[in-house]
Amino acid sequence: MTISLSKGQRIDLTKTNPGLTKVVVGLGWDTNKYSGGKDFDLDASAFLLHEDGKAKSENDFVFYNNPSGGTGSVTHTGDNRTGEGDGDDEQIVVDFSLVPANIQRIGITVTIYDYEARAQNFGQVSNAFVRVVDASSDREILRFDLGEDFSTETAVVFCEFYRQGADWKFQAIGSGFAGGLSALCKNYGLDAQ
């Protein structure tokens, strides 16, 4: 049975799901009736964060042009440039058993590609969600529907996974940023140049 979370809620992942080591993080969205003439290209990314809450290098930033990080523990499965169709638009695979010991949190984010030139923002996006699926059984463990709380934001932190002792937990975040990917990179300690 899938657990539906609200913004800010936290849940034990590995403690309440014994044997869970690898998850597929599915992210999806639809666009509102928008006639700007250009497709919406939303991009999922993962930031692997150290104890100070910051990423330290390119290896700590996983996205379509750097599809693997954290010594292979986090993998982006590919770029969907239109968001067409039902289900997950992009996926990130996290293998908790391979996450380096110095990584304490993994932030899962979505940004709008080329938002300035296309005059696009998350106010034009609807039905955004993140879901976590057990990779071994294909069973959906949890889901967080973001709702329609955004207007001019061009980047959103959907959720974070974080360590507590030997266990991993999940937090539904739903926090928006103006400034797209560069704002997220700055927030997480990376230079987006």
C-alpha positions in Angstrom: 0.0 0.0 0.0 1.3 3.4 -1.0 1.7 6.1 1.7 0.7 9.6 0.6 2.7 12.4 2.2 2.0 16.1 2.7 4.6 18.9 2.5 7.0 18.7 5.4 6.2 15.1 6.4 9.0 12.6 7.1 8.9 8.8 6.9 11.3 6.0 7.8 12.2 4.2 4.6 14.6 1.4 5.4 13.4 0.7 9.0 9.8 0.2 7.9 10.8 -1.6 4.7 13.3 -4.3 5.9 15.7 -5.3 3.1 15.1 -2.1 1.1 18.4 -1.1 -0.5 17.5 0.4 -3.9 14.7 2.7 -4.9 13.5 4.3 -8.1 12.5 7.9 -7.6 9.8 8.7 -10.2 9.1 12.4 -10.9 6.2 13.5 -13.0 4.2 16.6 -14.0 1.7 18.1 -16.5 1.6 21.5 -18.0 -1.5 23.7 -17.6 -3.2 25.0 -20.7 -0.4 27.1 -21.9 0.0 28.3 -25.5 3.5 29.7 -25.5 4.4 27.6 -28.5 7.3 25.8 -26.8 7.4 22.4 -25.0 8.1 22.4 -21.2 11.4 20.7 -20.6 11.6 19.9 -16.9 14.8 18.3 -15.6 15.2 16.2 -12.5 18.5 16.3 -10.6 20.0 14.9 -7.4 22.4 16.7 -5.1 24.5 14.5 -2.9 25.1 16.5 0.3 27.8 16.2 3.0 27.3 16.9 6.7 27.3 20.7 6.1 24.4 20.3 3.7 26.5 21.1 0.7 27.7 19.3 -2.4 31.5 19.4 -2.9 32.1 18.5 -6.5 30.6 17.5 -9.9 30.4 13.9 -8.6 27.8 15.2 -6.0 25.5 16.5 -8.8 23.5 14.0 -10.9 21.5 15.2 -13.9 21.1 14.3 -17.6 24.6 15.4 -18.5 26.2 13.7 -15.5 24.0 10.7 -15.1 25.9 9.0 -12.2 27.4 10.2 -9.0 28.3 9.1 -5.5 30.5 6.2 -6.9 27.5 4.9 -8.8 25.0 5.1 -5.9 22.7 7.6 -7.7 21.8 7.4 -11.4 19.7 9.5 -13.7 17.9 7.3 -16.2 17.5 9.9 -19.0 16.1 13.2 -20.1 12.5 13.6 -21.1 12.3 16.8 -23.0 8.5 17.2 -23.3 6.9 15.5 -20.3 4.3 13.9 -22.6 2.5 10.8 -21.5 1.3 9.4 -18.2 3.4 8.1 -15.3 7.0 9.1 -14.5 8.5 11.8 -16.7 12.0 11.2 -15.4 13.6 8.8 -12.9 16.5 8.7 -10.6 17.7 5.4 -9.1 19.2 5.5 -5.6 21.1 2.5 -4.2 21.4 3.2 -0.5 23.9 0.3 0.0 26.4 2.2 -2.3 26.0 5.8 -1.0 29.4 6.9 0.3 29.6 7.3 4.1 30.3 11.0 3.8 27.0 11.7 2.0 24.3 12.5 4.6 21.4 13.7 2.4 20.3 13.4 -1.2 18.2 16.3 -2.5 15.9 15.5 -5.4 15.0 18.6 -7.5 13.3 19.6 -10.7 14.1 22.7 -12.8 12.7 24.2 -16.0 15.2 24.2 -18.8 15.6 27.5 -20.6 12.9 29.1 -18.5 13.9 32.7 -19.3 13.8 32.4 -23.1 10.6 30.3 -23.0 8.9 32.5 -20.3 8.0 29.5 -18.3 7.6 28.8 -14.5 6.1 26.3 -12.1 2.8 28.3 -12.0 2.2 26.7 -15.4 2.9 23.2 -14.1 0.3 21.0 -12.5 0.0 17.5 -11.1 3.7 17.4 -10.0 4.6 14.4 -8.0 7.4 12.4 -6.6 7.1 8.7 -5.9 9.5 6.1 -4.4 9.4 2.6 -5.7 11.2 -0.5 -4.3 13.5 -1.4 -7.2 13.5 -5.1 -6.4 9.7 -5.6 -6.2 8.4 -2.6 -8.3 6.2 -1.8 -5.4 5.3 1.9 -4.8 6.2 2.8 -1.2 5.3 6.4 -1.0 4.0 9.4 -3.0 4.1 13.1 -2.5 1.8 15.3 -4.7 3.2 18.8 -4.7 -0.1 20.6 -5.3 -0.5 24.0 -7.0 1.5 26.2 -4.5 3.8 27.7 -7.1 3.7 30.8 -9.3 7.0 32.3 -10.6 9.4 29.7 -9.3 11.6 28.0 -11.9 13.2 25.3 -9.6 11.7 23.1 -6.9 13.3 20.8 -4.3 10.8 18.0 -4.3 12.2 15.9 -1.5 15.3 14.7 0.4 16.5 11.4 1.6 18.6 11.5 4.7 20.6 9.2 7.0 19.7 8.6 10.6 22.2 6.1 11.9 22.2 3.1 9.7 18.7 3.9 8.3 17.5 6.2 5.5 14.5 8.5 5.8 12.4 10.5 3.3 11.2 14.1 3.7 8.6 15.7 1.5 10.0 19.3 0.9 8.1 21.1 -2.0 10.2 24.3 -1.7 10.4 26.6 -4.7 13.2 28.8 -6.0 13.5 31.6 -8.5 16.6 31.5 -10.7 16.4 27.9 -12.0 19.3 25.5 -11.8 21.9 28.2 -10.9 19.8 29.1 -7.8 19.6 25.5 -6.7 23.4 24.9 -7.3 24.2 28.0 -5.2 21.8 26.8 -2.5 23.6 23.4 -2.4 27.2 24.9 -2.6 28.1 24.5 -6.3 29.0 27.0 -8.9 26.6 26.6 -11.8 29.0 28.2 -14.4 
